[in-house]
Amino acid sequence: MKLLSSIFATAAILPAQAAAAEGLGLRGHQPNLSTKATPKPNVFQAAISLEDFKNVDPPKFEWVNPDEIKAGETTCGFLKAPLVWEIAELDIEYPIVETYVCITFATEQPAPRGNLAVHCGGPGGLSLCVYGIWLDLDEEARSTYNIIGFDQRGMGRSTPTFTIPECAVQMQGDESSVLYTINYNDEHSIRAAAQLYKKVHLQCWNHPSFQLEAGNVTYHFLEHSGTRQLAEDIERVRRIFGDQPLSVYGISYGTVVMGVYATVFSDNVNLMVLDGSVDPNSDIVSRTLDNARANQDRLDYFFASCEFGNEQCGTTDVRTCINDLSRMVDRIGNEYQNWVAPFSSILEVLGINANKGVVMNMIISVVFTAYADMESLCQYAANDDESSFADWVIEHLIGNEAFEFEPQSFDVVNVTRGDATYFFEFNSESKPTSNEHPDSNWPFEGFGNLTLTSVAQDLITAQDMAGGAYDEDRYVNFFMKINQDYPGAGTQLPARDVSQWYSATYYWPNITPLPPVGNPLLKGVIAGQLFDPATPYIWTQKMRDSFKSATLLSSRSVNHGIGSARESISGDRRCYGNILRYLKNGVVDFQDGKVCDVSIVVVVIEFTYYIGKAIIDLVFYDHSLYRQCPLAAAAPSLTSCIINNAEERSILRRP
């Protein structure tokens, strides 16, 4: 499986590109982000003492193991909150729900910089985020913040749970196959997907586990478990843990979480970082169109990069090559069953939906990164040489290597950074929750398989967003128009990438849209990447416009979140230093609109990295745990990459 090995290997992108990165000082040189900062006076208020954490009111918050409340340790407990934000004067009895909350305590106690609430994205990111953010920080910041993460309502160990088969559109047996073979030029294909989503949404809504009773009144959990309710739970936690101002840090969907918190509870925010912003508005139509356009923009820029002088491309007309390959795939795609048969059982265990649409789009996408083979592939396609193309696919995608896979779960992970190795414990009674393992039965039977679906994203999106379709023709026409306007050089990648989000709102019985996010007076850092593979840069601009006193920090990279560039070859490691200094000294020391410098050659290199991630997105049907498989040079195949890197990936995941 030489091809997939080359794609999923950062160190093996290309010798010439690697040399270029070395010349720019972007590899093997870590900027000094731990320079001693001088905190601005009166910015920070120390957190309560560890003894006070232990003695919180159990009816409101109950620790699983209070003996673990120690400096430098991580432990968790359950917030016990009314289903609805309570107004004391009304004296209404509401059902009680439990939200699982975890804290990594600062090594200095009481924590000098106070509490930092974090959310790493999704929806579907869990309390394991405390470890990922901890790794992003330097030693000084780690030692002075208590970091708080959440299994938001419906997810992880929080109850009630979203994760039931009736709500997972990918777990409807043979019916689910329509999701993986959608042709966005074919009305009947799109119609079949619409009908499946309608069926699943209605059966999910009517599931008895979501009917909660209190005071002779029945409440529906799926009206009170969206992003707004997570923001309210964060505020409850802030009050329970000392009532001091709270610093907030959100990445991706986490920017909506913390943005809503900063909107509704703005007086209680200390510092704010929103990185890789999602659209601050609640209109699913504009959000979907923005996302599709951004996907097309990225593809167009990559095609153009070959005309800019990227000699590795093999051809300057990549767009024509991709269109030729797409037509060839259409002609011979029915042979895919024979091609994937040698490893179909492994893919099934890993939760990969091996089917014509996914496999063929993966092959097309591979061209973006297989520079060494691009010229040959383009020639095969131009000459309609189907036999040579089939031989190439079999050799590079499947190979002849024997491979055995034994599913396994982890509850302790070792992550090495430089000379230091850190140990992280999770998926146990008092530790953070991970959704990383398809065979996992923690915290309940079948949990791992359900986390491979889009159920968490679907149920949050359905509650939060307005503007979804309640007419099948409208649904069909919407996607056909997207594919017409943003065809992705014939790959349909833009339409595929956005389909889940718009579909999540289709025929949803009762929405509870969010308030417009923003506050004109609240300061903070709004960060974004011009070619972010998951959140269009226009959303960063919108978020900055919503927080008019905040400071915009931009990067020219394709990373999803500036903090995710720790292992990247980009200049974002230096760019992230701006965020880190802000978190340590409490004041922004760069100009609004700062754009971090990076050479165009690095942007092109990183498009290679992005397309590799896009392939994973396609193979694993969007947002599964494996979407950010590290690009390990030693991995002979995508499958072995997944297995060999499962431990560290569970900590570093950015949904």
Rosetta blueprint (number, residue, H / E / L):
1 M L
2 K H
3 L H
4 L H
5 S H
6 S H
7 I H
8 F L
9 A L
10 T H
11 A H
12 A H
13 I L
14 L L
15 P H
16 A H
17 Q H
18 A H
19 A H
20 A H
21 A H
22 E H
23 G H
24 L L
25 G L
26 L L
27 R L
28 G L
29 H L
30 Q L
31 P L
32 N L
33 L L
34 S L
35 T L
36 K L
37 A L
38 T L
39 P L
40 K L
41 P L
42 N L
43 V L
44 F L
45 Q L
46 A L
47 A L
48 I L
49 S L
50 L H
51 E H
52 D H
53 F H
54 K H
55 N L
56 V L
57 D L
58 P L
59 P L
60 K L
61 F E
62 E E
63 W E
64 V L
65 N L
66 P H
67 D H
68 E H
69 I L
70 K L
71 A L
72 G L
73 E L
74 T E
75 T E
76 C E
77 G E
78 F E
79 L E
80 K E
81 A E
82 P E
83 L L
84 V L
85 W L
86 E L
87 I L
88 A H
89 E H
90 L H
91 D L
92 I L
93 E L
94 Y L
95 P L
96 I E
97 V E
98 E E
99 T E
100 Y E
101 V E
102 C E
103 I E
104 T E
105 F L
106 A L
107 T L
108 E L
109 Q L
110 P L
111 A L
112 P L
113 R L
114 G L
115 N E
116 L E
117 A E
118 V E
119 H E
120 C L
121 G L
122 G L
123 P L
124 G L
125 G L
126 L L
127 S L
128 L L
129 C H
130 V H
131 Y H
132 G H
133 I H
134 W H
135 L H
136 D H
137 L L
138 D L
139 E H
140 E H
141 A H
142 R H
143 S L
144 T L
145 Y L
146 N E
147 I E
148 I E
149 G E
150 F E
151 D E
152 Q L
153 R L
154 G E
155 M L
156 G L
157 R L
158 S L
159 T E
160 P L
161 T E
162 F L
163 T L
164 I L
165 P H
166 E H
167 C H
168 A L
169 V H
170 Q H
171 M H
172 Q L
173 G H
174 D H
175 E H
176 S H
177 S H
178 V H
179 L H
180 Y H
181 T L
182 I L
183 N L
184 Y L
185 N L
186 D L
187 E H
188 H H
189 S H
190 I H
191 R H
192 A H
193 A H
194 A H
195 Q H
196 L H
197 Y H
198 K H
199 K H
200 V H
201 H H
202 L H
203 Q H
204 C H
205 W H
206 N L
207 H L
208 P H
209 S H
210 F H
211 Q E
212 L E
213 E E
214 A E
215 G L
216 N L
217 V E
218 T E
219 Y E
220 H E
221 F H
222 L H
223 E H
224 H L
225 S L
226 G L
227 T H
228 R H
229 Q H
230 L H
231 A H
232 E H
233 D H
234 I H
235 E H
236 R H
237 V H
238 R H
239 R H
240 I H
241 F L
242 G L
243 D L
244 Q L
245 P L
246 L E
247 S E
248 V E
249 Y E
250 G E
251 I E
252 S L
253 Y H
254 G H
255 T H
256 V H
257 V H
258 M H
259 G H
260 V H
261 Y H
262 A H
263 T H
264 V H
265 F L
266 S H
267 D H
268 N H
269 V E
270 N E
271 L E
272 M E
273 V E
274 L E
275 D E
276 G L
277 S L
278 V L
279 D L
280 P L
281 N L
282 S L
283 D E
284 I H
285 V H
286 S H
287 R H
288 T H
289 L H
290 D H
291 N H
292 A H
293 R H
294 A H
295 N H
296 Q H
297 D H
298 R H
299 L H
300 D H
301 Y H
302 F H
303 F H
304 A H
305 S H
306 C H
307 E H
308 F H
309 G L
310 N L
311 E H
312 Q H
313 C H
314 G L
315 T L
316 T L
317 D L
318 V H
319 R H
320 T H
321 C H
322 I H
323 N H
324 D H
325 L H
326 S H
327 R H
328 M H
329 V H
330 D H
331 R H
332 I H
333 G H
334 N H
335 E H
336 Y H
337 Q H
338 N H
339 W H
340 V H
341 A H
342 P H
343 F H
344 S H
345 S H
346 I H
347 L H
348 E H
349 V H
350 L L
351 G L
352 I L
353 N L
354 A L
355 N L
356 K H
357 G H
358 V H
359 V H
360 M H
361 N H
362 M H
363 I H
364 I H
365 S H
366 V H
367 V L
368 F L
369 T L
370 A L
371 Y H
372 A H
373 D H
374 M H
375 E H
376 S H
377 L H
378 C H
379 Q H
380 Y H
381 A H
382 A H
383 N L
384 D L
385 D L
386 E H
387 S H
388 S H
389 F H
390 A H
391 D H
392 W H
393 V H
394 I H
395 E H
396 H H
397 L H
398 I H
399 G L
400 N L
401 E L
402 A L
403 F L
404 E L
405 F L
406 E L
407 P L
408 Q L
409 S L
410 F L
411 D L
412 V E
413 V E
414 N E
415 V E
416 T E
417 R E
418 G L
419 D L
420 A E
421 T E
422 Y E
423 F E
424 F E
425 E E
426 F L
427 N L
428 S L
429 E L
430 S L
431 K L
432 P L
433 T L
434 S L
435 N L
436 E L
437 H L
438 P L
439 D L
440 S L
441 N L
442 W L
443 P L
444 F L
445 E L
446 G L
447 F H
448 G H
449 N H
450 L H
451 T H
452 L L
453 T L
454 S L
455 V H
456 A H
457 Q H
458 D H
459 L H
460 I H
461 T H
462 A H
463 Q H
464 D H
465 M L
466 A E
467 G L
468 G L
469 A L
470 Y L
471 D L
472 E H
473 D H
474 R H
475 Y H
476 V H
477 N H
478 F H
479 F H
480 M H
481 K H
482 I H
483 N H
484 Q H
485 D H
486 Y L
487 P L
488 G L
489 A L
490 G L
491 T L
492 Q L
493 L H
494 P H
495 A H
496 R H
497 D H
498 V H
499 S H
500 Q H
501 W H
502 Y H
503 S H
504 A H
505 T L
506 Y L
507 Y L
508 W L
509 P L
510 N L
511 I L
512 T L
513 P L
514 L L
515 P L
516 P L
517 V L
518 G L
519 N L
520 P L
521 L L
522 L L
523 K L
524 G L
525 V E
526 I E
527 A E
528 G E
529 Q E
530 L L
531 F L
532 D L
533 P L
534 A L
535 T L
536 P L
537 Y H
538 I H
539 W H
540 T H
541 Q H
542 K H
543 M H
544 R H
545 D H
546 S H
547 F L
548 K L
549 S L
550 A L
551 T E
552 L E
553 L E
554 S E
555 S E
556 R L
557 S L
558 V L
559 N L
560 H L
561 G L
562 I H
563 G H
564 S H
565 A H
566 R H
567 E H
568 S L
569 I L
570 S L
571 G L
572 D H
573 R H
574 R H
575 C H
576 Y H
577 G H
578 N H
579 I H
580 L H
581 R H
582 Y H
583 L H
584 K H
585 N H
586 G L
587 V L
588 V L
589 D L
590 F L
591 Q L
592 D L
593 G L
594 K E
595 V E
596 C E
597 D L
598 V L
599 S L
600 I H
601 V H
602 V H
603 V H
604 V H
605 I H
606 E H
607 F H
608 T H
609 Y H
610 Y H
611 I H
612 G H
613 K H
614 A H
615 I H
616 I H
617 D H
618 L H
619 V H
620 F L
621 Y L
622 D L
623 H L
624 S L
625 L H
626 Y H
627 R H
628 Q H
629 C L
630 P L
631 L L
632 A L
633 A L
634 A L
635 A L
636 P L
637 S L
638 L H
639 T H
640 S H
641 C H
642 I H
643 I H
644 N H
645 N L
646 A H
647 E H
648 E H
649 R H
650 S H
651 I H
652 L H
653 R L
654 R L
655 P L
